[in-house]
Amino acid sequence: MKNLLKNLGPIMILIGVIILAIYFFTQSSSNTYLASAGIIMVVGFFTHIFTNKKIE
């Protein structure tokens, strides 16, 4: 369980990157992909920082 919590932040960042790739390859003109990817990546970044401080 600790291993999953330590990797939760980078997993969320990868999900954000996948959403950005979907936006790029579908040539969508909607900004919802960009907004959701940005929010997920920022939350994943802070999740990574805070969980690693608490676990170690």
PDBQT receptor file of N, H, CA, C and O in Angstrom, charges set to zero:
ATOM      1  N   MET A   1       0.819  -1.193   0.000  1.00  0.00    +0.000 N 
ATOM      2  CA  MET A   1       0.000   0.000   0.000  1.00  0.00    +0.000 C 
ATOM      3  C   MET A   1       0.866   1.262   0.000  1.00  0.00    +0.000 C 
ATOM      4  O   MET A   1       0.540   2.246  -0.664  1.00  0.00    +0.000 OA
ATOM      5  N   LYS A   2       1.981   1.225   0.755  1.00  0.00    +0.000 N 
ATOM      6  H   LYS A   2       2.246   0.426   1.294  1.00  0.00    +0.000 HD
ATOM      7  CA  LYS A   2       2.870   2.384   0.771  1.00  0.00    +0.000 C 
ATOM      8  C   LYS A   2       3.462   2.641  -0.605  1.00  0.00    +0.000 C 
ATOM      9  O   LYS A   2       3.664   3.788  -1.003  1.00  0.00    +0.000 OA
ATOM     10  N   ASN A   3       3.736   1.565  -1.322  1.00  0.00    +0.000 N 
ATOM     11  H   ASN A   3       3.571   0.633  -0.999  1.00  0.00    +0.000 HD
ATOM     12  CA  ASN A   3       4.319   1.712  -2.649  1.00  0.00    +0.000 C 
ATOM     13  C   ASN A   3       3.349   2.401  -3.597  1.00  0.00    +0.000 C 
ATOM     14  O   ASN A   3       3.756   3.224  -4.416  1.00  0.00    +0.000 OA
ATOM     15  N   LEU A   4       2.074   2.068  -3.489  1.00  0.00    +0.000 N 
ATOM     16  H   LEU A   4       1.743   1.399  -2.824  1.00  0.00    +0.000 HD
ATOM     17  CA  LEU A   4       1.072   2.717  -4.327  1.00  0.00    +0.000 C 
ATOM     18  C   LEU A   4       0.934   4.189  -3.973  1.00  0.00    +0.000 C 
ATOM     19  O   LEU A   4       0.803   5.030  -4.862  1.00  0.00    +0.000 OA
ATOM     20  N   LEU A   5       0.961   4.508  -2.690  1.00  0.00    +0.000 N 
ATOM     21  H   LEU A   5       1.067   3.824  -1.968  1.00  0.00    +0.000 HD
ATOM     22  CA  LEU A   5       0.849   5.907  -2.270  1.00  0.00    +0.000 C 
ATOM     23  C   LEU A   5       2.062   6.720  -2.712  1.00  0.00    +0.000 C 
ATOM     24  O   LEU A   5       1.925   7.890  -3.068  1.00  0.00    +0.000 OA
ATOM     25  N   LYS A   6       3.247   6.111  -2.691  1.00  0.00    +0.000 N 
ATOM     26  H   LYS A   6       3.358   5.160  -2.401  1.00  0.00    +0.000 HD
ATOM     27  CA  LYS A   6       4.433   6.834  -3.133  1.00  0.00    +0.000 C 
ATOM     28  C   LYS A   6       4.385   7.129  -4.625  1.00  0.00    +0.000 C 
ATOM     29  O   LYS A   6       4.957   8.117  -5.086  1.00  0.00    +0.000 OA
ATOM     30  N   ASN A   7       3.704   6.277  -5.375  1.00  0.00    +0.000 N 
ATOM     31  H   ASN A   7       3.239   5.475  -5.001  1.00  0.00    +0.000 HD
ATOM     32  CA  ASN A   7       3.640   6.449  -6.825  1.00  0.00    +0.000 C 
ATOM     33  C   ASN A   7       2.350   7.080  -7.311  1.00  0.00    +0.000 C 
ATOM     34  O   ASN A   7       2.134   7.174  -8.519  1.00  0.00    +0.000 OA
ATOM     35  N   LEU A   8       1.490   7.513  -6.409  1.00  0.00    +0.000 N 
ATOM     36  H   LEU A   8       1.666   7.436  -5.427  1.00  0.00    +0.000 HD
ATOM     37  CA  LEU A   8       0.207   8.086  -6.811  1.00  0.00    +0.000 C 
ATOM     38  C   LEU A   8       0.381   9.391  -7.580  1.00  0.00    +0.000 C 
ATOM     39  O   LEU A   8      -0.311   9.616  -8.573  1.00  0.00    +0.000 OA
ATOM     40  N   GLY A   9       1.288  10.246  -7.139  1.00  0.00    +0.000 N 
ATOM     41  H   GLY A   9       1.850  10.062  -6.333  1.00  0.00    +0.000 HD
ATOM     42  CA  GLY A   9       1.535  11.519  -7.820  1.00  0.00    +0.000 C 
ATOM     43  C   GLY A   9       2.018  11.339  -9.248  1.00  0.00    +0.000 C 
ATOM     44  O   GLY A   9       1.432  11.909 -10.168  1.00  0.00    +0.000 OA
ATOM     45  N   PRO A  10       3.087  10.549  -9.459  1.00  0.00    +0.000 N 
ATOM     46  CA  PRO A  10       3.540  10.341 -10.844  1.00  0.00    +0.000 C 
ATOM     47  C   PRO A  10       2.501   9.654 -11.732  1.00  0.00    +0.000 C 
ATOM     48  O   PRO A  10       2.451   9.907 -12.936  1.00  0.00    +0.000 OA
ATOM     49  N   ILE A  11       1.681   8.795 -11.149  1.00  0.00    +0.000 N 
ATOM     50  H   ILE A  11       1.722   8.589 -10.171  1.00  0.00    +0.000 HD
ATOM     51  CA  ILE A  11       0.615   8.162 -11.937  1.00  0.00    +0.000 C 
ATOM     52  C   ILE A  11      -0.388   9.213 -12.402  1.00  0.00    +0.000 C 
ATOM     53  O   ILE A  11      -0.849   9.175 -13.543  1.00  0.00    +0.000 OA
ATOM     54  N   MET A  12      -0.724  10.143 -11.524  1.00  0.00    +0.000 N 
ATOM     55  H   MET A  12      -0.350  10.174 -10.597  1.00  0.00    +0.000 HD
ATOM     56  CA  MET A  12      -1.649  11.209 -11.898  1.00  0.00    +0.000 C 
ATOM     57  C   MET A  12      -1.042  12.113 -12.966  1.00  0.00    +0.000 C 
ATOM     58  O   MET A  12      -1.746  12.567 -13.868  1.00  0.00    +0.000 OA
ATOM     59  N   ILE A  13       0.256  12.377 -12.870  1.00  0.00    +0.000 N 
ATOM     60  H   ILE A  13       0.828  12.009 -12.137  1.00  0.00    +0.000 HD
ATOM     61  CA  ILE A  13       0.923  13.195 -13.881  1.00  0.00    +0.000 C 
ATOM     62  C   ILE A  13       0.906  12.482 -15.230  1.00  0.00    +0.000 C 
ATOM     63  O   ILE A  13       0.697  13.119 -16.263  1.00  0.00    +0.000 OA
ATOM     64  N   LEU A  14       1.122  11.174 -15.231  1.00  0.00    +0.000 N 
ATOM     65  H   LEU A  14       1.292  10.656 -14.392  1.00  0.00    +0.000 HD
ATOM     66  CA  LEU A  14       1.058  10.414 -16.487  1.00  0.00    +0.000 C 
ATOM     67  C   LEU A  14      -0.342  10.417 -17.089  1.00  0.00    +0.000 C 
ATOM     68  O   LEU A  14      -0.492  10.455 -18.310  1.00  0.00    +0.000 OA
ATOM     69  N   ILE A  15      -1.359  10.378 -16.247  1.00  0.00    +0.000 N 
ATOM     70  H   ILE A  15      -1.237  10.347 -15.255  1.00  0.00    +0.000 HD
ATOM     71  CA  ILE A  15      -2.732  10.470 -16.750  1.00  0.00    +0.000 C 
ATOM     72  C   ILE A  15      -2.947  11.825 -17.420  1.00  0.00    +0.000 C 
ATOM     73  O   ILE A  15      -3.591  11.907 -18.466  1.00  0.00    +0.000 OA
ATOM     74  N   GLY A  16      -2.410  12.885 -16.819  1.00  0.00    +0.000 N 
ATOM     75  H   GLY A  16      -1.887  12.818 -15.970  1.00  0.00    +0.000 HD
ATOM     76  CA  GLY A  16      -2.493  14.212 -17.434  1.00  0.00    +0.000 C 
ATOM     77  C   GLY A  16      -1.792  14.264 -18.775  1.00  0.00    +0.000 C 
ATOM     78  O   GLY A  16      -2.290  14.886 -19.714  1.00  0.00    +0.000 OA
ATOM     79  N   VAL A  17      -0.635  13.614 -18.875  1.00  0.00    +0.000 N 
ATOM     80  H   VAL A  17      -0.231  13.108 -18.113  1.00  0.00    +0.000 HD
ATOM     81  CA  VAL A  17       0.098  13.582 -20.143  1.00  0.00    +0.000 C 
ATOM     82  C   VAL A  17      -0.683  12.812 -21.201  1.00  0.00    +0.000 C 
ATOM     83  O   VAL A  17      -0.692  13.197 -22.370  1.00  0.00    +0.000 OA
ATOM     84  N   ILE A  18      -1.330  11.738 -20.799  1.00  0.00    +0.000 N 
ATOM     85  H   ILE A  18      -1.322  11.425 -19.849  1.00  0.00    +0.000 HD
ATOM     86  CA  ILE A  18      -2.144  10.964 -21.752  1.00  0.00    +0.000 C 
ATOM     87  C   ILE A  18      -3.302  11.804 -22.267  1.00  0.00    +0.000 C 
ATOM     88  O   ILE A  18      -3.635  11.746 -23.451  1.00  0.00    +0.000 OA
ATOM     89  N   ILE A  19      -3.917  12.586 -21.383  1.00  0.00    +0.000 N 
ATOM     90  H   ILE A  19      -3.646  12.633 -20.422  1.00  0.00    +0.000 HD
ATOM     91  CA  ILE A  19      -5.011  13.473 -21.813  1.00  0.00    +0.000 C 
ATOM     92  C   ILE A  19      -4.487  14.525 -22.788  1.00  0.00    +0.000 C 
ATOM     93  O   ILE A  19      -5.166  14.859 -23.759  1.00  0.00    +0.000 OA
ATOM     94  N   LEU A  20      -3.279  15.052 -22.539  1.00  0.00    +0.000 N 
ATOM     95  H   LEU A  20      -2.728  14.781 -21.750  1.00  0.00    +0.000 HD
ATOM     96  CA  LEU A  20      -2.698  16.010 -23.483  1.00  0.00    +0.000 C 
ATOM     97  C   LEU A  20      -2.413  15.362 -24.838  1.00  0.00    +0.000 C 
ATOM     98  O   LEU A  20      -2.582  15.997 -25.879  1.00  0.00    +0.000 OA
ATOM     99  N   ALA A  21      -1.983  14.104 -24.827  1.00  0.00    +0.000 N 
ATOM    100  H   ALA A  21      -1.846  13.587 -23.982  1.00  0.00    +0.000 HD
ATOM    101  CA  ALA A  21      -1.739  13.405 -26.091  1.00  0.00    +0.000 C 
ATOM    102  C   ALA A  21      -3.045  13.193 -26.856  1.00  0.00    +0.000 C 
ATOM    103  O   ALA A  21      -3.082  13.320 -28.080  1.00  0.00    +0.000 OA
ATOM    104  N   ILE A  22      -4.104  12.871 -26.134  1.00  0.00    +0.000 N 
ATOM    105  H   ILE A  22      -4.074  12.768 -25.140  1.00  0.00    +0.000 HD
ATOM    106  CA  ILE A  22      -5.416  12.722 -26.780  1.00  0.00    +0.000 C 
ATOM    107  C   ILE A  22      -5.834  14.040 -27.418  1.00  0.00    +0.000 C 
ATOM    108  O   ILE A  22      -6.345  14.062 -28.537  1.00  0.00    +0.000 OA
ATOM    109  N   TYR A  23      -5.613  15.146 -26.696  1.00  0.00    +0.000 N 
ATOM    110  H   TYR A  23      -5.198  15.129 -25.786  1.00  0.00    +0.000 HD
ATOM    111  CA  TYR A  23      -5.943  16.468 -27.237  1.00  0.00    +0.000 C 
ATOM    112  C   TYR A  23      -5.145  16.751 -28.501  1.00  0.00    +0.000 C 
ATOM    113  O   TYR A  23      -5.682  17.273 -29.478  1.00  0.00    +0.000 OA
ATOM    114  N   PHE A  24      -3.858  16.403 -28.481  1.00  0.00    +0.000 N 
ATOM    115  H   PHE A  24      -3.421  15.979 -27.688  1.00  0.00    +0.000 HD
ATOM    116  CA  PHE A  24      -2.997  16.697 -29.623  1.00  0.00    +0.000 C 
ATOM    117  C   PHE A  24      -3.373  15.872 -30.855  1.00  0.00    +0.000 C 
ATOM    118  O   PHE A  24      -3.432  16.403 -31.964  1.00  0.00    +0.000 OA
ATOM    119  N   PHE A  25      -3.626  14.586 -30.665  1.00  0.00    +0.000 N 
ATOM    120  H   PHE A  25      -3.579  14.155 -29.764  1.00  0.00    +0.000 HD
ATOM    121  CA  PHE A  25      -3.861  13.717 -31.812  1.00  0.00    +0.000 C 
ATOM    122  C   PHE A  25      -5.283  13.786 -32.352  1.00  0.00    +0.000 C 
ATOM    123  O   PHE A  25      -5.513  13.398 -33.497  1.00  0.00    +0.000 OA
ATOM    124  N   THR A  26      -6.231  14.261 -31.579  1.00  0.00    +0.000 N 
ATOM    125  H   THR A  26      -6.044  14.577 -30.649  1.00  0.00    +0.000 HD
ATOM    126  CA  THR A  26      -7.600  14.373 -32.091  1.00  0.00    +0.000 C 
ATOM    127  C   THR A  26      -7.870  15.723 -32.728  1.00  0.00    +0.000 C 
ATOM    128  O   THR A  26      -8.934  15.925 -33.313  1.00  0.00    +0.000 OA
ATOM    129  N   GLN A  27      -6.926  16.653 -32.626  1.00  0.00    +0.000 N 
ATOM    130  H   GLN A  27      -6.062  16.488 -32.151  1.00  0.00    +0.000 HD
ATOM    131  CA  GLN A  27      -7.082  17.991 -33.201  1.00  0.00    +0.000 C 
ATOM    132  C   GLN A  27      -8.365  18.666 -32.707  1.00  0.00    +0.000 C 
ATOM    133  O   GLN A  27      -9.090  19.293 -33.478  1.00  0.00    +0.000 OA
ATOM    134  N   SER A  28      -8.624  18.525 -31.424  1.00  0.00    +0.000 N 
ATOM    135  H   SER A  28      -8.034  18.015 -30.797  1.00  0.00    +0.000 HD
ATOM    136  CA  SER A  28      -9.816  19.112 -30.828  1.00  0.00    +0.000 C 
ATOM    137  C   SER A  28      -9.613  20.605 -30.611  1.00  0.00    +0.000 C 
ATOM    138  O   SER A  28      -8.502  21.051 -30.329  1.00  0.00    +0.000 OA
ATOM    139  N   SER A  29     -10.680  21.367 -30.742  1.00  0.00    +0.000 N 
ATOM    140  H   SER A  29     -11.583  21.004 -30.971  1.00  0.00    +0.000 HD
ATOM    141  CA  SER A  29     -10.588  22.809 -30.509  1.00  0.00    +0.000 C 
ATOM    142  C   SER A  29     -11.143  23.187 -29.142  1.00  0.00    +0.000 C 
ATOM    143  O   SER A  29     -11.215  24.370 -28.808  1.00  0.00    +0.000 OA
ATOM    144  N   SER A  30     -11.531  22.206 -28.359  1.00  0.00    +0.000 N 
ATOM    145  H   SER A  30     -11.473  21.245 -28.631  1.00  0.00    +0.000 HD
ATOM    146  CA  SER A  30     -12.083  22.452 -27.036  1.00  0.00    +0.000 C 
ATOM    147  C   SER A  30     -10.961  22.545 -26.006  1.00  0.00    +0.000 C 
ATOM    148  O   SER A  30      -9.974  21.813 -26.077  1.00  0.00    +0.000 OA
ATOM    149  N   ASN A  31     -11.128  23.453 -25.050  1.00  0.00    +0.000 N 
ATOM    150  H   ASN A  31     -11.930  24.047 -24.992  1.00  0.00    +0.000 HD
ATOM    151  CA  ASN A  31     -10.108  23.625 -24.027  1.00  0.00    +0.000 C 
ATOM    152  C   ASN A  31     -10.354  22.763 -22.799  1.00  0.00    +0.000 C 
ATOM    153  O   ASN A  31      -9.602  22.858 -21.829  1.00  0.00    +0.000 OA
ATOM    154  N   THR A  32     -11.366  21.940 -22.812  1.00  0.00    +0.000 N 
ATOM    155  H   THR A  32     -11.977  21.862 -23.600  1.00  0.00    +0.000 HD
ATOM    156  CA  THR A  32     -11.643  21.110 -21.635  1.00  0.00    +0.000 C 
ATOM    157  C   THR A  32     -10.550  20.070 -21.420  1.00  0.00    +0.000 C 
ATOM    158  O   THR A  32     -10.216  19.746 -20.280  1.00  0.00    +0.000 OA
ATOM    159  N   TYR A  33      -9.989  19.542 -22.513  1.00  0.00    +0.000 N 
ATOM    160  H   TYR A  33     -10.260  19.805 -23.439  1.00  0.00    +0.000 HD
ATOM    161  CA  TYR A  33      -8.875  18.607 -22.383  1.00  0.00    +0.000 C 
ATOM    162  C   TYR A  33      -7.681  19.289 -21.721  1.00  0.00    +0.000 C 
ATOM    163  O   TYR A  33      -7.039  18.713 -20.842  1.00  0.00    +0.000 OA
ATOM    164  N   LEU A  34      -7.387  20.510 -22.142  1.00  0.00    +0.000 N 
ATOM    165  H   LEU A  34      -7.908  20.978 -22.856  1.00  0.00    +0.000 HD
ATOM    166  CA  LEU A  34      -6.243  21.223 -21.594  1.00  0.00    +0.000 C 
ATOM    167  C   LEU A  34      -6.449  21.555 -20.122  1.00  0.00    +0.000 C 
ATOM    168  O   LEU A  34      -5.536  21.400 -19.311  1.00  0.00    +0.000 OA
ATOM    169  N   ALA A  35      -7.640  22.007 -19.782  1.00  0.00    +0.000 N 
ATOM    170  H   ALA A  35      -8.382  22.133 -20.441  1.00  0.00    +0.000 HD
ATOM    171  CA  ALA A  35      -7.920  22.375 -18.397  1.00  0.00    +0.000 C 
ATOM    172  C   ALA A  35      -7.868  21.151 -17.488  1.00  0.00    +0.000 C 
ATOM    173  O   ALA A  35      -7.270  21.198 -16.413  1.00  0.00    +0.000 OA
ATOM    174  N   SER A  36      -8.491  20.060 -17.918  1.00  0.00    +0.000 N 
ATOM    175  H   SER A  36      -8.976  20.022 -18.791  1.00  0.00    +0.000 HD
ATOM    176  CA  SER A  36      -8.498  18.868 -17.070  1.00  0.00    +0.000 C 
ATOM    177  C   SER A  36      -7.091  18.283 -16.934  1.00  0.00    +0.000 C 
ATOM    178  O   SER A  36      -6.715  17.840 -15.848  1.00  0.00    +0.000 OA
ATOM    179  N   ALA A  37      -6.319  18.272 -18.000  1.00  0.00    +0.000 N 
ATOM    180  H   ALA A  37      -6.624  18.632 -18.882  1.00  0.00    +0.000 HD
ATOM    181  CA  ALA A  37      -4.952  17.761 -17.931  1.00  0.00    +0.000 C 
ATOM    182  C   ALA A  37      -4.095  18.631 -17.026  1.00  0.00    +0.000 C 
ATOM    183  O   ALA A  37      -3.296  18.116 -16.243  1.00  0.00    +0.000 OA
ATOM    184  N   GLY A  38      -4.251  19.928 -17.124  1.00  0.00    +0.000 N 
ATOM    185  H   GLY A  38      -4.900  20.347 -17.760  1.00  0.00    +0.000 HD
ATOM    186  CA  GLY A  38      -3.482  20.831 -16.277  1.00  0.00    +0.000 C 
ATOM    187  C   GLY A  38      -3.808  20.662 -14.811  1.00  0.00    +0.000 C 
ATOM    188  O   GLY A  38      -2.909  20.634 -13.972  1.00  0.00    +0.000 OA
ATOM    189  N   ILE A  39      -5.089  20.549 -14.495  1.00  0.00    +0.000 N 
ATOM    190  H   ILE A  39      -5.820  20.571 -15.177  1.00  0.00    +0.000 HD
ATOM    191  CA  ILE A  39      -5.504  20.379 -13.101  1.00  0.00    +0.000 C 
ATOM    192  C   ILE A  39      -4.992  19.048 -12.556  1.00  0.00    +0.000 C 
ATOM    193  O   ILE A  39      -4.474  18.995 -11.441  1.00  0.00    +0.000 OA
ATOM    194  N   ILE A  40      -5.132  17.981 -13.324  1.00  0.00    +0.000 N 
ATOM    195  H   ILE A  40      -5.553  18.024 -14.230  1.00  0.00    +0.000 HD
ATOM    196  CA  ILE A  40      -4.674  16.665 -12.869  1.00  0.00    +0.000 C 
ATOM    197  C   ILE A  40      -3.164  16.661 -12.661  1.00  0.00    +0.000 C 
ATOM    198  O   ILE A  40      -2.677  16.063 -11.702  1.00  0.00    +0.000 OA
ATOM    199  N   MET A  41      -2.421  17.316 -13.543  1.00  0.00    +0.000 N 
ATOM    200  H   MET A  41      -2.817  17.801 -14.322  1.00  0.00    +0.000 HD
ATOM    201  CA  MET A  41      -0.969  17.329 -13.405  1.00  0.00    +0.000 C 
ATOM    202  C   MET A  41      -0.521  18.136 -12.191  1.00  0.00    +0.000 C 
ATOM    203  O   MET A  41       0.409  17.731 -11.493  1.00  0.00    +0.000 OA
ATOM    204  N   VAL A  42      -1.164  19.268 -11.930  1.00  0.00    +0.000 N 
ATOM    205  H   VAL A  42      -1.919  19.597 -12.497  1.00  0.00    +0.000 HD
ATOM    206  CA  VAL A  42      -0.803  20.077 -10.760  1.00  0.00    +0.000 C 
ATOM    207  C   VAL A  42      -1.156  19.343  -9.473  1.00  0.00    +0.000 C 
ATOM    208  O   VAL A  42      -0.371  19.339  -8.525  1.00  0.00    +0.000 OA
ATOM    209  N   VAL A  43      -2.332  18.721  -9.434  1.00  0.00    +0.000 N 
ATOM    210  H   VAL A  43      -2.970  18.724 -10.204  1.00  0.00    +0.000 HD
ATOM    211  CA  VAL A  43      -2.727  17.957  -8.248  1.00  0.00    +0.000 C 
ATOM    212  C   VAL A  43      -1.783  16.772  -8.050  1.00  0.00    +0.000 C 
ATOM    213  O   VAL A  43      -1.419  16.461  -6.916  1.00  0.00    +0.000 OA
ATOM    214  N   GLY A  44      -1.387  16.114  -9.122  1.00  0.00    +0.000 N 
ATOM    215  H   GLY A  44      -1.683  16.366 -10.043  1.00  0.00    +0.000 HD
ATOM    216  CA  GLY A  44      -0.443  15.003  -9.026  1.00  0.00    +0.000 C 
ATOM    217  C   GLY A  44       0.916  15.447  -8.526  1.00  0.00    +0.000 C 
ATOM    218  O   GLY A  44       1.569  14.724  -7.773  1.00  0.00    +0.000 OA
ATOM    219  N   PHE A  45       1.351  16.634  -8.940  1.00  0.00    +0.000 N 
ATOM    220  H   PHE A  45       0.821  17.222  -9.551  1.00  0.00    +0.000 HD
ATOM    221  CA  PHE A  45       2.627  17.169  -8.486  1.00  0.00    +0.000 C 
ATOM    222  C   PHE A  45       2.616  17.412  -6.983  1.00  0.00    +0.000 C 
ATOM    223  O   PHE A  45       3.541  17.007  -6.280  1.00  0.00    +0.000 OA
ATOM    224  N   PHE A  46       1.572  18.072  -6.490  1.00  0.00    +0.000 N 
ATOM    225  H   PHE A  46       0.821  18.401  -7.062  1.00  0.00    +0.000 HD
ATOM    226  CA  PHE A  46       1.485  18.344  -5.061  1.00  0.00    +0.000 C 
ATOM    227  C   PHE A  46       1.217  17.075  -4.253  1.00  0.00    +0.000 C 
ATOM    228  O   PHE A  46       1.679  16.953  -3.119  1.00  0.00    +0.000 OA
ATOM    229  N   THR A  47       0.479  16.137  -4.827  1.00  0.00    +0.000 N 
ATOM    230  H   THR A  47       0.104  16.236  -5.748  1.00  0.00    +0.000 HD
ATOM    231  CA  THR A  47       0.256  14.860  -4.157  1.00  0.00    +0.000 C 
ATOM    232  C   THR A  47       1.578  14.124  -3.977  1.00  0.00    +0.000 C 
ATOM    233  O   THR A  47       1.829  13.537  -2.925  1.00  0.00    +0.000 OA
ATOM    234  N   HIS A  48       2.406  14.155  -4.987  1.00  0.00    +0.000 N 
ATOM    235  H   HIS A  48       2.202  14.632  -5.842  1.00  0.00    +0.000 HD
ATOM    236  CA  HIS A  48       3.714  13.507  -4.909  1.00  0.00    +0.000 C 
ATOM    237  C   HIS A  48       4.560  14.128  -3.794  1.00  0.00    +0.000 C 
ATOM    238  O   HIS A  48       5.199  13.412  -3.023  1.00  0.00    +0.000 OA
ATOM    239  N   ILE A  49       4.561  15.427  -3.714  1.00  0.00    +0.000 N 
ATOM    240  H   ILE A  49       4.042  16.009  -4.340  1.00  0.00    +0.000 HD
ATOM    241  CA  ILE A  49       5.363  16.105  -2.687  1.00  0.00    +0.000 C 
ATOM    242  C   ILE A  49       4.846  15.780  -1.288  1.00  0.00    +0.000 C 
ATOM    243  O   ILE A  49       5.627  15.399  -0.415  1.00  0.00    +0.000 OA
ATOM    244  N   PHE A  50       3.553  15.924  -1.067  1.00  0.00    +0.000 N 
ATOM    245  H   PHE A  50       2.919  16.234  -1.775  1.00  0.00    +0.000 HD
ATOM    246  CA  PHE A  50       3.007  15.755   0.276  1.00  0.00    +0.000 C 
ATOM    247  C   PHE A  50       3.018  14.301   0.740  1.00  0.00    +0.000 C 
ATOM    248  O   PHE A  50       3.294  14.035   1.910  1.00  0.00    +0.000 OA
ATOM    249  N   THR A  51       2.728  13.368  -0.139  1.00  0.00    +0.000 N 
ATOM    250  H   THR A  51       2.504  13.584  -1.090  1.00  0.00    +0.000 HD
ATOM    251  CA  THR A  51       2.727  11.973   0.291  1.00  0.00    +0.000 C 
ATOM    252  C   THR A  51       4.133  11.476   0.601  1.00  0.00    +0.000 C 
ATOM    253  O   THR A  51       4.320  10.691   1.530  1.00  0.00    +0.000 OA
ATOM    254  N   ASN A  52       5.111  11.920  -0.157  1.00  0.00    +0.000 N 
ATOM    255  H   ASN A  52       4.959  12.558  -0.911  1.00  0.00    +0.000 HD
ATOM    256  CA  ASN A  52       6.482  11.476   0.121  1.00  0.00    +0.000 C 
ATOM    257  C   ASN A  52       7.029  12.098   1.398  1.00  0.00    +0.000 C 
ATOM    258  O   ASN A  52       7.884  11.497   2.048  1.00  0.00    +0.000 OA
ATOM    259  N   LYS A  53       6.562  13.282   1.775  1.00  0.00    +0.000 N 
ATOM    260  H   LYS A  53       5.867  13.770   1.247  1.00  0.00    +0.000 HD
ATOM    261  CA  LYS A  53       6.974  13.855   3.051  1.00  0.00    +0.000 C 
ATOM    262  C   LYS A  53       6.344  13.113   4.215  1.00  0.00    +0.000 C 
ATOM    263  O   LYS A  53       6.986  12.934   5.249  1.00  0.00    +0.000 OA
ATOM    264  N   LYS A  54       5.078  12.672   4.066  1.00  0.00    +0.000 N 
ATOM    265  H   LYS A  54       4.556  12.818   3.225  1.00  0.00    +0.000 HD
ATOM    266  CA  LYS A  54       4.395  11.983   5.151  1.00  0.00    +0.000 C 
ATOM    267  C   LYS A  54       4.852  10.538   5.312  1.00  0.00    +0.000 C 
ATOM    268  O   LYS A  54       4.930  10.040   6.435  1.00  0.00    +0.000 OA
ATOM    269  N   ILE A  55       5.156   9.859   4.212  1.00  0.00    +0.000 N 
ATOM    270  H   ILE A  55       5.093  10.264   3.299  1.00  0.00    +0.000 HD
ATOM    271  CA  ILE A  55       5.501   8.441   4.277  1.00  0.00    +0.000 C 
ATOM    272  C   ILE A  55       6.915   8.263   4.830  1.00  0.00    +0.000 C 
ATOM    273  O   ILE A  55       7.145   7.354   5.627  1.00  0.00    +0.000 OA
ATOM    274  N   GLU A  56       7.850   9.096   4.434  1.00  0.00    +0.000 N 
ATOM    275  H   GLU A  56       7.663   9.835   3.786  1.00  0.00    +0.000 HD
ATOM    276  CA  GLU A  56       9.239   8.912   4.875  1.00  0.00    +0.000 C 
ATOM    277  C   GLU A  56       9.511   9.505   6.201  1.00  0.00    +0.000 C 
ATOM    278  O   GLU A  56      10.635   9.425   6.694  1.00  0.00    +0.000 OA
TER     279      GLU A  56
